[in-house]
Amino acid sequence: DAAFLAFERLVDLCIERDAQFLLLAGDTFEDEECSVRDMFRFRDGLARLADAGIGVFAIHGNHDPFDGSRPEVALPDNTRVFGAEAAETVGVAELPGVTITGVSYRTKREARKLARQYVCPPESGFHIGLLHAQVGGDQSTNLYATCTVEQLRNAGFHYWALGHIHERRTFSTNPTIAYSGNIQGRNPKETGERGALVVTADAATGLAETEFVPLQVVRWETAEVPIAGLDSLDGLEERIAERIEALAEECRPSSLVLRLQLTGRGGLNAGLRREDATTDLRERLRNSQPLTPPFVWIESLQLACGADLDFAGRREGDDLAGEILRRADALAEDREWLDKALAPLFAHRRAKHALAGLPDEVRAQLLREAAENCVEALDGEA
């Protein structure tokens, strides 16, 4: 229920701040088929906004496209859902000069370049584009109504309220072009605070100020705990407990779901790799945490650590391990070789986005770490 509890917090925020209206930029629901229970809970939240005199303007995204299967639940009169045929522009009651232009995804794979349909009204005022799209990045895909930042910047609107990317991101402040992200992280990849943007607009200047307000009920985080310098599992448990408490304090009043990674090199590595060792430690950590909100749940305990080996000394050896380490050191300084070796990854459809802008020193360090892992593997087979 975390997502709907976060939605209730969003409704509370609108009422507390006396908002003029709420913009929902698509993917309100995770799936194109939502349950009767979910639809009623959504409707009830909109009804609370209607009672407070707050309008709602919404579009459908790729997760909840216009042609999706939804229960027939009538939405309150304060809610305007844009259709999927073509972009429309509507005014806002009691706010002369304020307009909102929007269009919904017809299907979950939206090949149309929807941003091209948005035409800014010529009249003076404050004009908003409500758009679900992949802005920037790879424009070759025909799945998510791709467009560029420049395209939006030159369209004449004063504010672009964007949906699709679950991370908060601002491309421009004049005009404001921004993703608010989602209000509740869905999995371990969606870490950190999640919430909404409260926007204060100035029709006279056409400028807007944004304030991020966290709304998540459960916060996902990933934390690294080094094993270096420890000689007992008692010490490791204490170090982990301190890290958990620091993160839990930072997350309150939200609950915390935590993915832990043990990193570095140390003498505990061998013991941690015994059968069921990390499972037993994870369960012990789970049992030490509160189960009532704000709770802490250890999602997983992963090993990213290694044995405490003397790599400096091994580099001087005349064996295979020494050759591997020295060769890696030499290649790490050879940018042309690194570019050639990594070319297949940089050409991969998904990997190239994660690797874009990776500094040379980071690539070199990754090569050296790979060589060290190779030596450790060789030692394990000896």
Buried (B, 14 or more C-beta within 10 A) or exposed (E): EBBBBBBBBBBEBBBEEEBBBBBBBBBBBEBBEBEEEBBEBBBBBBBBBBEBBBBBBBBBBBBBBBEBEBEEEEBBEBBBBBBBEEBEBBEBEEBEEBBBBBBBBBBBEBEBBBBEBBBBBEEEBBBBBBBBBBBBEEEEEEEBBBBBEEBBBEBBBBBBBBBBBBEBBBBEEEBBBBBBBBBBBBEBEBBBBBBBBBBEBEBEEBBBEBEBBBBBBBBBBBBEBBBEEBEEBEEBBEBBBEBBEEBBEEBEEBBBBBBBBBBBBBBBBEEBBEEEBBEEBBEBBBEEBEEEEBBBBBBBBBBEBBBBBEBEEBBEBEEEBBEBBBEBBEBBEEEEEBEEEBEEEEEEEEEEEEBEEEEEEEBBEBBBEEBBEBBBEEEEEE
